[in-house]
Amino acid sequence: MRIIVLGVLLWIPVFLQGQDKLGRVSFGLRSTISMFNHGENTVGRGVGGQFRVQLLDRLNTEWFADYLPGTLSANANRRDYHIGWSVMYYLKDHDQFKRSFLPYVLAGHCFDYTRINVRDGGNFNVSYQDPNFRWTSAIQAGLGSHYNITQRLDLSLSAQYMMHFGKHLHLEESGNDITIYREDHGGIEGHLLVTLSMNYKFGIR
Amino acid sequence: MKKYLIATCLLGLMISASAQDRIKKAKGIRMMGTFSPAVLTSIGEPVYYLTGHWNYYFNEHISLVGEGSYFMSSLKKPSEITANHKLLGGFNYHFKSESRFDPFIGLQMGIGLVGGQSLQLINVKRLNEVVPLISPTVGMNYYVGSIFHFFGHVRFNSGTSLEAFAEKRNMDEWQLLVGLGLNFGVKKG
């Protein structure tokens, strides 16, 4: 395993050596809307940051971190923290990023920390059968497009479906009684993430 | 009336003449601090901030932006809002190159620290919450010279508080920033 990782790492400079310097590294800030959260009718809006490292002419990588709060019910909220990466494949030649619209497909992996908070100030009886947080791992895939304002500055919009692998964290409400518990078996839960980001490229000649 | 017309024409001529001078902003920094008024659109509540803001011009058209706003007070008394501080970052696109007039559009993202209190329930504690923000901006800078500039920016800060108040609250607001700022590394051409 270590040999494979070492081999990949050794190959990265070789790939970069053969590439034009265009858009090799960029950084940006992003705003994400999370929809259809795990079958719950909630929408969360988050903020985060990212950087990209372009490995090949048509292959870019995106490394991101997001903070996504959202409502679970009138009395409780959830907060998701994502940290992960995606591989982006450009469907067209980027033409030194002179092309206005540059569509791509992307897929990747992320780690997710979720926490459920019951709103303060209410008269609730809250019982925690399990901790009100959990860590999971997730994969995501989708479509996106850069809008290149200039060669260096782009506005990017992407939509990805993210699937989490782990034990679901649930909230059950009955009158003034709120119960937070974790399912005792693993499963897949998903949500749609729509991300708008603005990014600046370094390394353009 | 005639005097006002002449004065206006002279001012226009001066601005037009000065606009022909080149001001190189690439690799330069502009900074400003100001009191900025804002209105929360969902409840029509006027508030004001102490705001600090900087731009670093990568080149004549693109700049990196950082901004912090400290919530001073609401002008509505009593108010449920006890805090609405903001920290934003992003980029601006500047339309003109080497011009004293510097119109731009921008997009910033960041976080707000929102605090609320209940005016009815005295036993409910104050809450502070981190709220994600997105903030499109439009504005104009006018570079008097290599040291000073005037600025006028309008931004729309959009965010939602989930926990700081008795119910979920839309914290969208229009914010106005006007004043005189300082430049560093900006050169007359």
Contacts between the chains, C-beta under 8 A, distances in Angstrom:
chain1	res1	chain2	res2	distance
A	28	B	91	7.8
A	29	B	89	5.7
A	29	B	90	5.5
A	29	B	108	7.5
A	29	B	109	4.2
A	29	B	110	7.6
A	30	B	109	6.7
A	31	B	109	5.1
A	31	B	132	6.9
A	31	B	134	4.3
A	45	B	132	5.8
A	45	B	134	7.9
A	45	B	159	7.7
A	45	B	160	6.5
A	46	B	132	5.0
A	47	B	109	5.3
A	47	B	110	6.5
A	47	B	111	6.1
A	47	B	132	3.5
A	47	B	133	6.6
A	47	B	134	7.3
A	67	B	111	7.7
A	67	B	130	7.4
A	67	B	132	6.3
A	68	B	132	7.6
A	69	B	130	7.8
A	69	B	131	7.5
A	69	B	132	6.9
A	69	B	162	5.7
A	70	B	162	7.6
A	71	B	162	5.8
A	71	B	168	6.0
A	74	B	167	7.8
A	77	B	162	4.6
A	77	B	163	6.1
A	117	B	163	6.9
A	119	B	163	6.0
A	120	B	124	7.2
A	120	B	125	6.5
A	120	B	127	6.1
A	120	B	163	7.1
A	121	B	118	7.0
A	121	B	121	6.7
A	121	B	124	4.1
A	121	B	125	7.4
A	121	B	127	8.0
A	121	B	166	6.8
A	149	B	93	5.6
A	150	B	61	6.0
A	150	B	62	6.4
A	150	B	93	7.6
A	152	B	58	6.9
A	152	B	59	7.6
A	152	B	62	6.0
A	153	B	61	7.9
A	153	B	62	5.0
A	153	B	91	6.1
A	153	B	93	6.5
A	155	B	107	7.3
A	196	B	134	7.6
A	198	B	90	5.9
A	198	B	91	5.1
A	198	B	107	5.0
A	198	B	109	7.8
A	200	B	58	6.8
A	200	B	62	6.7
A	200	B	64	7.0
A	200	B	91	6.0
